[in-house]
Amino acid sequence: MPDVRTVCLDPEEFKEFKLVKRTQLSYNVAKFKFALPTPASVLGLPIGQHMSCRGKDQNGDDVVKPYTPTTLDSDLGYFELVIKMYPQGRMSHHFREMQEGDYLAVKGPKGRFKYQPGQVRAFGMLAGGTGITPMFQVARAILENPKDKTDIHLIYANVAYEDILLKEELDELTSRYPNRMSVYYVLNQPPEGWDGGVGFISKEMIQVHCPAPAEDIKILRCGPPPMNKAMAAHLQALGYISEMQFQF
């Protein structure tokens, strides 16, 4: 357990953290690195949980949205958010305007996901778009813990190739842990010569790429609401009971 005094998040009060580095990853995605008060500070966010970020929208009104960092508590002194900025998004506006040296108000942790190493034999993960962030965080925590032997089977859906968030990081995890983690990418508008999945995540894809229903597995879901609904229906039809599923 981290020393309580060095944990930075407060579930009741917003705290401000300074943006020290902003890296544009694509035309509408950027990575934001925020400093914690000291180089030894930890954010204090349990695996798979999120935090509330507060900003100002286009009209100058307060807006609060949940985000999951891509970093873990083992990353001391800072945390990172990978943010996709939507043209009409209220919080997207705030992140678009943020410059290095600005502060972000954050509160947390929040979320129902509780993880203990060895809780399940394997996770199946169904992610869409920015829904990859909690999956990435859980996968990293599992794979970087030498005592945790859980396997990870991720299906990650996006519209186009350039929409795939954290692709480099995901591919690095699969190359470092080839026997522990697999990723199957699905694109609605694939480029020519694409060898991954095409369209939306189907029942057949889940059958091929995820662990079969069993008491010692869990399927995690995170994506836009229509996708979450479709995935819940697919899983039910395939025999995954509610105890075998979790939606972020």
Secondary structure in CASP SS format (residue, H / E / C, confidence):
PFRMAT SS
TARGET T0000
AUTHOR 0000-0000-0000
METHOD secondary structure of the structure
MODEL  1
M C 1.00
P C 1.00
D C 1.00
V H 1.00
R H 1.00
T H 1.00
V E 1.00
C C 1.00
L C 1.00
D C 1.00
P C 1.00
E C 1.00
E C 1.00
F C 1.00
K E 1.00
E E 1.00
F E 1.00
K E 1.00
L E 1.00
V E 1.00
K E 1.00
R E 1.00
T E 1.00
Q E 1.00
L E 1.00
S E 1.00
Y C 1.00
N C 1.00
V E 1.00
A E 1.00
K E 1.00
F E 1.00
K E 1.00
F E 1.00
A E 1.00
L C 1.00
P C 1.00
T C 1.00
P C 1.00
A C 1.00
S C 1.00
V E 1.00
L C 1.00
G C 1.00
L C 1.00
P C 1.00
I C 1.00
G C 1.00
Q C 1.00
H E 1.00
M E 1.00
S E 1.00
C E 1.00
R E 1.00
G E 1.00
K E 1.00
D C 1.00
Q C 1.00
N C 1.00
G C 1.00
D C 1.00
D E 1.00
V E 1.00
V E 1.00
K E 1.00
P E 1.00
Y E 1.00
T C 1.00
P C 1.00
T C 1.00
T C 1.00
L C 1.00
D C 1.00
S C 1.00
D C 1.00
L C 1.00
G C 1.00
Y E 1.00
F E 1.00
E E 1.00
L E 1.00
V E 1.00
I E 1.00
K E 1.00
M C 1.00
Y C 1.00
P C 1.00
Q C 1.00
G C 1.00
R H 1.00
M H 1.00
S H 1.00
H H 1.00
H H 1.00
F H 1.00
R H 1.00
E H 1.00
M C 1.00
Q C 1.00
E C 1.00
G C 1.00
D C 1.00
Y E 1.00
L E 1.00
A E 1.00
V E 1.00
K E 1.00
G E 1.00
P E 1.00
K E 1.00
G C 1.00
R C 1.00
F C 1.00
K C 1.00
Y C 1.00
Q C 1.00
P C 1.00
G C 1.00
Q C 1.00
V C 1.00
R C 1.00
A E 1.00
F E 1.00
G E 1.00
M E 1.00
L E 1.00
A E 1.00
G E 1.00
G H 1.00
T H 1.00
G H 1.00
I H 1.00
T H 1.00
P H 1.00
M H 1.00
F H 1.00
Q H 1.00
V H 1.00
A H 1.00
R H 1.00
A H 1.00
I H 1.00
L H 1.00
E C 1.00
N C 1.00
P C 1.00
K C 1.00
D C 1.00
K C 1.00
T C 1.00
D E 1.00
I E 1.00
H E 1.00
L E 1.00
I E 1.00
Y E 1.00
A E 1.00
N E 1.00
V C 1.00
A C 1.00
Y H 1.00
E H 1.00
D H 1.00
I C 1.00
L C 1.00
L C 1.00
K H 1.00
E H 1.00
E H 1.00
L H 1.00
D H 1.00
E H 1.00
L H 1.00
T H 1.00
S H 1.00
R H 1.00
Y C 1.00
P C 1.00
N C 1.00
R C 1.00
M E 1.00
S E 1.00
V E 1.00
Y E 1.00
Y E 1.00
V E 1.00
L E 1.00
N C 1.00
Q C 1.00
P C 1.00
P C 1.00
E C 1.00
G C 1.00
W C 1.00
D C 1.00
G C 1.00
G E 1.00
V E 1.00
G C 1.00
F C 1.00
I C 1.00
S C 1.00
K H 1.00
E H 1.00
M H 1.00
I H 1.00
Q H 1.00
V H 1.00
H H 1.00
C C 1.00
P C 1.00
A C 1.00
P C 1.00
A C 1.00
E C 1.00
D C 1.00
I E 1.00
K E 1.00
I E 1.00
L E 1.00
R E 1.00
C E 1.00
G C 1.00
P C 1.00
P H 1.00
P H 1.00
M H 1.00
N H 1.00
K H 1.00
A H 1.00
M H 1.00
A H 1.00
A H 1.00
H H 1.00
L H 1.00
Q H 1.00
A H 1.00
L C 1.00
G C 1.00
Y C 1.00
I C 1.00
S H 1.00
E H 1.00
M H 1.00
Q E 1.00
F E 1.00
Q E 1.00
F C 1.00
END
